[in-house]
Amino acid sequence: MMDATDAVLIEKALGGDEQAFAELVRRYQGAVCGVVRRLLGASPDWEDAVQETFLRAFSALGKFDPRYPFGPWVLRIATNYCIDQLRKRKNMKTRLWSELGELEQERLLRDFSGEDARDSTGARDVDGYAEIAQTLVNGLNPKYKAAFVLREVEEREYGEVAKILGTSEVTARVRVSRARSELQKKFNAWRAGRGERGR
Amino acid sequence: MDKTHGCELLDRYRDGELDGSQREGFKRHLAVCEYCRTRMALLDNVVSALRRETVQTVDLADRIARRAFGQVAALAADASWDGLLASWFRPRLAFLAFGTTLVLCALLWFAPGVGQAKEYEYEKLLNQADAANLAETLLTSSDTEFALTLVQGGGVW
């Protein structure tokens, strides 16, 4: 079972072999977990999202063309599911940002701009960075966010990003570029003290 | 902090798509352009912070496979009832049922003594109706009206 190709596993799964489908999930659950976790952030329902992705993949398995790779196909299902979830919850960014104190916000923003990357002890505030990074990224349009995470964080080629997003390569490039610009704008807005808490 | 000439290469620089001389040119641009420098620092920090987050991979394979095949079994069970129900609406069976009903109705209609009254029975029924009408007239109308009824031949006498 371990040596079987994806196509063989898919065929067996369609024939009713539960273990074949379990093996297929085992092969791609790492990639799906990564995308889902980075798109949904520190959300308690990310595990449900992973399960939902594979259940959707299973129900559509009959339509899958085994001549194409399974990975981008299942990641596309995961990405679409996450984009839908992100559209449903829009207040996430506000809550995360408002949890920080004013001084803490100021310090993190200053550090984030690269002006002063270390605090008085010389150590970086790793948790704080992660939180503000997540806050800024959560503020992006879900489609831009998905493109940004796949390209910048997961370091995938534009061709693969396009396949996962179900778009052309040019569209994928445009979305990544817009995500970069949006991040800059949001960062500048917060830095200027205007904030985007109400958005 | 405004854009200057060279800022448009930032995306391609980040994507590693500039050739040697272009890359060197953009690095020189970075040294003088605060806008691009800040943007690069921000993106680097966001990306490294997101990458630092450990993504915990839980082995869900067996659970997911069990759920998927459990759903298939549940759907199959439902489908047997659906199939039974749908079979009643299949065109061939529906036409057969309709035809049978028509034949049964025709048989009942043309069966002797059903649906067709004999001629003398009609006549008897009409006479009974006339008698009933006259009795009602006697009870409800005045003498003049009654006499008029008799003259017009409304009675059975």
Interface residues (C-beta under 8 A of the other chain):
Chain A: G16 E18 Q19 F21 A22 E23 V25 R26 Q29 G30 C33 G34 R37 R38 E47 V50 Q51 F54 L55 F58 S59 F112 S113 G114 V126 Y129 A130 I132 A133 Q134 L136 V137 V149 R151 E152 V153 Y158 R173 V176 S177 R180 L183 Q184 F187
Chain B: L10 D11 R14 D15 R37 T38 R39 A41 L42 L43 D44 N45 V46 V47 S48 A49 L50 R51 R52 E53 V55 Q56 T57 V58 D59 L60 A61 D62 R63 I64 A65 R66 R67 A68 F69 Q71
